[in-house]
Amino acid sequence: MERESVRTREAESRQVNTYEAGFSHDAELRRRAVECKVVVKGTERPWQQSRQGRIKFFLHATIDDTAVFDWRMFVHDIRTHSGKHRHQGGLAIYVVEGKGWTTVDSVRYDWEEGDLILLPVKPRGCEHQHFNAEPGKPCKWLALIYSPFKGALGSEMEQKEVSPDWASHA
């Protein structure tokens, strides 16, 4: 009995050329800087209900229509209180409207419109939650997070409690 052996060619590896991919990535960042939005209208971004509360993201890694890409920026509308979560600090929160308080590792810090809240950088992050001192009245703040700094800290997020708005939304 004769056997015929057929040799097939193995598929070529589709490995990414990291050096060339770096050029492509940099070119995309330059394109965004030149072609994408420099002004983001508040009406262009939807309010979203999340476990943490009612939030409007202006900048985020998942949003790719802006000229900058290394920032997270969002407004949080605190109706009664936010969810409670833990993550690394190192971010700034500017109070746009209203007054309330934030607990950081169970310590209360009062704030009002025009104040700046700074979450500290500390081992294992900080557990925090935000409260509206006058439920029923507007209470909003704006968070600014520089993503490379967040990444360098090895930041992780752990949701401890959900916003009451999420519980009624789910």
C-alpha positions as CSV (number, residue, x, y, z in Angstrom):
1,M,0.0,0.0,0.0
2,E,1.4,3.3,-1.0
3,R,1.0,6.4,1.0
4,E,1.2,9.8,-0.3
5,S,2.2,12.5,2.1
6,V,1.0,16.0,1.4
7,R,2.9,18.7,3.2
8,T,1.0,21.9,3.9
9,R,2.5,25.2,4.6
10,E,2.0,26.5,8.1
11,A,0.2,29.8,8.3
12,E,2.5,32.7,8.8
13,S,2.5,34.2,12.2
14,R,0.4,37.4,12.5
15,Q,2.6,38.9,15.2
16,V,2.3,42.7,15.6
17,N,5.4,44.6,14.8
18,T,5.6,46.6,18.0
19,Y,8.0,49.2,16.6
20,E,5.7,49.9,13.6
21,A,2.6,49.8,15.8
22,G,4.2,52.6,17.9
23,F,4.4,54.8,14.9
24,S,0.8,54.1,14.0
25,H,-0.3,54.9,17.6
26,D,1.6,58.2,17.6
27,A,0.2,59.1,14.3
28,E,-3.3,58.5,15.6
29,L,-2.6,60.8,18.6
30,R,-1.3,63.5,16.3
31,R,-4.4,63.1,14.1
32,R,-6.7,63.5,17.1
33,A,-4.8,66.6,18.3
34,V,-5.3,68.2,14.9
35,E,-8.7,66.9,13.8
36,C,-10.8,66.1,16.9
37,K,-12.8,68.3,19.2
38,V,-11.2,71.1,21.1
39,V,-14.5,72.2,22.6
40,V,-16.9,69.5,23.9
41,K,-20.4,70.8,24.3
42,G,-22.2,69.7,27.5
43,T,-25.2,68.9,25.3
44,E,-23.1,66.4,23.4
45,R,-22.6,64.1,26.4
46,P,-25.4,62.2,28.0
47,W,-26.0,61.8,31.7
48,Q,-25.6,58.2,32.7
49,Q,-26.8,56.4,35.7
50,S,-24.2,54.1,37.3
51,R,-23.6,52.3,40.5
52,Q,-21.7,55.4,41.7
53,G,-24.4,57.9,40.8
54,R,-25.6,60.2,37.9
55,I,-22.5,61.0,35.9
56,K,-21.7,62.9,32.6
57,F,-18.3,61.9,31.1
58,F,-16.6,64.6,29.0
59,L,-13.3,62.7,28.6
60,H,-12.6,59.0,29.1
61,A,-10.5,56.3,27.4
62,T,-13.6,55.0,25.8
63,I,-14.4,58.4,24.2
64,D,-12.2,59.0,21.1
65,D,-13.6,62.2,19.6
66,T,-11.5,64.7,21.5
67,A,-8.1,66.3,20.9
68,V,-6.7,65.0,24.3
69,F,-6.7,61.4,25.4
70,D,-4.9,61.0,28.7
71,W,-7.6,62.5,31.0
72,R,-10.8,61.4,32.6
73,M,-13.2,64.3,33.3
74,F,-16.7,63.9,34.5
75,V,-19.5,65.8,36.3
76,H,-21.2,64.0,39.2
77,D,-24.8,65.1,40.1
78,I,-25.2,64.1,43.7
79,R,-28.9,63.9,44.5
80,T,-28.7,62.4,48.0
81,H,-25.4,60.5,48.1
82,S,-23.1,58.7,45.8
83,G,-22.1,55.0,46.0
84,K,-19.2,54.2,48.2
85,H,-16.0,53.0,46.6
86,R,-12.3,52.6,47.1
87,H,-9.6,53.5,44.6
88,Q,-6.2,55.2,44.6
89,G,-6.5,58.9,45.2
90,G,-4.4,61.5,43.3
91,L,-7.4,63.2,41.7
92,A,-9.0,66.7,42.0
93,I,-12.7,67.3,42.4
94,Y,-14.0,70.9,41.9
95,V,-17.4,71.7,43.4
96,V,-19.4,73.4,40.7
97,E,-22.7,73.8,42.6
98,G,-24.3,73.1,46.0
99,K,-22.8,72.0,49.2
100,G,-22.2,68.7,50.9
101,W,-19.5,66.5,52.4
102,T,-17.2,63.7,51.5
103,T,-16.1,60.9,53.8
104,V,-12.5,59.6,53.2
105,D,-11.8,56.5,55.2
106,S,-14.7,57.4,57.5
107,V,-13.5,61.0,58.1
108,R,-16.0,63.7,57.1
109,Y,-14.8,66.7,55.0
110,D,-17.4,69.5,54.4
111,W,-17.3,71.4,51.1
112,E,-19.4,73.9,49.1
113,E,-19.5,75.6,45.6
114,G,-16.0,76.8,44.6
115,D,-14.1,74.3,46.9
116,L,-11.5,71.8,45.7
117,I,-11.6,68.2,47.1
118,L,-8.3,66.3,46.8
119,L,-8.3,62.6,47.3
120,P,-5.0,61.5,48.9
121,V,-2.6,59.0,47.4
122,K,-2.1,56.3,50.0
123,P,-1.3,52.6,50.2
124,R,-4.3,50.5,49.1
125,G,-6.2,53.7,48.1
126,C,-8.9,55.5,50.0
127,E,-12.5,54.5,50.6
128,H,-14.8,57.5,50.0
129,Q,-18.4,58.6,49.5
130,H,-20.0,62.0,48.6
131,F,-23.2,63.5,50.2
132,N,-25.5,66.3,49.2
133,A,-26.1,68.5,52.3
134,E,-29.4,69.7,50.9
135,P,-31.1,66.8,49.0
136,G,-33.5,68.2,46.4
137,K,-31.2,71.1,45.6
138,P,-28.5,70.9,42.9
139,C,-25.2,69.5,44.0
140,K,-22.5,68.9,41.3
141,W,-18.8,68.5,41.2
142,L,-16.3,68.0,38.4
143,A,-13.5,65.3,38.7
144,L,-10.2,65.5,36.9
145,I,-8.0,62.4,36.7
146,Y,-4.8,62.1,34.7
147,S,-4.9,58.5,33.4
148,P,-1.1,57.9,33.2
149,F,-0.8,58.9,36.8
150,K,-3.7,56.6,37.7
151,G,-2.1,53.7,35.8
152,A,1.3,54.3,37.3
153,L,-0.2,54.0,40.8
154,G,-1.7,50.6,39.9
155,S,-5.1,52.0,40.8
156,E,-8.0,49.6,41.1
157,M,-11.6,50.3,41.9
158,E,-13.8,48.4,44.4
159,Q,-17.5,49.3,44.7
160,K,-18.5,49.0,48.4
161,E,-22.1,50.4,48.2
162,V,-24.2,51.5,45.3
163,S,-26.0,54.9,44.9
164,P,-29.7,54.9,45.9
165,D,-30.4,56.2,42.4
166,W,-28.9,53.0,41.0
167,A,-30.9,50.8,43.2
168,S,-34.1,52.4,42.0
169,H,-32.8,52.4,38.4
170,A,-31.9,48.7,38.3
